[in-house]
Amino acid sequence: MQVIIWSLRLIIFFLFASFSAMNSENITLYYFEDRSIEIPLSVVLLVFFALGVFLTIFTTSRCPTAER
C-alpha cells in the first residue's frame, strides 16, 4: 500500500513540475498606485495554492479526540 501511495505522490509531483515548467513566462502584478512586480506565473500559482492549503487547514474544525 505504501508503494502505491508514494507512486501517486511522485506522479502528482511530476505533473505539477511539468505544468510549472510550461508556464514559466513572467506576469506583471499591479498593486497600489503605480507599483508592480514581475514574477513567473508558476510562482504565483504555487503561492496561491499554498495559501489555499494554509487557510483550509487553519479554518476547518477539528474533531476532538476521544479520551480513554
N, C-alpha and C positions, 0 to 999 in steps of 0.2 A: 504494500500500500504506500509506503514511503517513497518508493521509486516512482510510482505514478504521480504523486503529489509534486515531487521535485521535477519531474519531466514537464508537468503542466506549468510550473513556475518558470522553467527555462524557456518554454515555448512563448509564454506571455512576455517575458523579458525581451526575447529576440524580436517579437512583434512590435513592442514599444520602441526598441532601439532602432529598428528599420524605419518605423514611422517618423521618429525624430530626425533620422538622417535624411529622409526625403523632404522634410520641412525645415531646412536649415537656413532659409533666407531670412534676412533681417526685416523686422517690422518696427514701425515708429509708434510709440505710445505717447500720447499727449496728456499732460496733466497741468493743472493750474492754468495760468495765463499763457505764457509763451514758452513754457518749459516742455521738453520732450526727451525721450531716451530711445535709442535704437538697440534692440536685443533680438536674438534669434527666436523664431516662433516656437521652437521646441522648448526653450526655456520658459516662455510664457505658459505653454500648456502644462509643463511639469509643475510650475508654481501653483497654478490654479487647481490642478489635480491634487497636489499635496495639501492645499488649503481646504479643499472639499473633504479630504480624508480626515484632516485635523478637526474641522468643525463637526463632522459626523461623530467622531469618537467622543468628543467632549460635550456634545449636546444630547446624545441619546441616553436614556435612563438605563441604569444597570440594575439587574435583579440582585437583591441581597442574597448572600449565601446562607443556606440553612445551617443553623447551629445545632451541633450534636451533643 
